[in-house]
Amino acid sequence: MGAAGLTRITVERVATTLDYESADAAIGAAFAGGPVALAYSRFDAPTRAEAEAEYLASIEPWRSGNGYHVPGEFVIAGGLRAADQ
């Protein structure tokens, strides 16, 4: 943010747990509405299936019954442009 010319930069980290009732819910959060949604929407069916399987394997340690409780962290940052000061 500093390299972009912003000052008075603040950063807050928020630890949380991402709770999903099922594998489908976890996949939906990650791919249908998550940060990779645009790329995922362009995958063919076999590529989607492979990506989903790899994602579920990566969160397997946090599986609980049919659901998942994945630890997560969000980073919230802000800054001011020179004109805003």
N, C-alpha and C positions, 0 to 999 in steps of 0.2 A: 504494500500500500504506500509505503514511503517512496518507492521507486516511481510510483504513479503521481507523486506530487502531493499526497495527502499528509496532513499533520494532525496533531492531537489524536493519534491513533489509539484506540482502545480495543482490547481483546478479552472476551469472556468465554470460558469453556464450561459447558453444561454436560455433566455426566448423566446418563439415563439408561434405561433398559428398553429395548424395542421388543414388545410382546406381540407375537403372532399366534393366532389360534390354530393354524394349520400350515402345511407346506405351501398350499395355494395362496394363503394370505401373505406369507413371506415373499413368495415369488411376485405377487402383485405389487407389493410395496416396493420391491427392488427394481422391477422391470417395467411395470405398467405406469407407475407414477413416480419413479425414482429418478436419480441423476442420469441413468443410462437409457431412459425411455425412448428417446429419439432413435438412437442406434438400434435398440432392441426391436423397434417397430419395423426396421428394415431387414431384419434377419429372416432367412427362410426357416421353415419348420424344423429341419434337422439342427440348424445352428441354434435356434431357440431352445430346443430340447437339451442340447449339450450345455448351453449356458446355464439353464435352470438346474441341471444335475450338478454342475460344478459349484453353483451357488449354494445349493442345499448341502452338499458335502462340506463346504467351508463353514457353515453354521451348525453342523451336526453336534459339535461339543456342547451347544446350548439348547439341544432338543430336550423337551420335557413332555413325555407322552406323545400326543399328536402335534403339540405346539412347540414354540421356540421362545426363549427369553435371552435375547442377544444384547450384551453390553454395548453401549454406543456413546459417542461424544459428539456434540455439536459445538462448533466454534462460531461465535458471533463477533464480528469486527466492525468497527466504524472509524471514520476519520473525516476531516474537514478539508475542502478545497481552499486554496488561498482566498478566493472571492467570498467564501462563507465565514471567514474569521473576523 
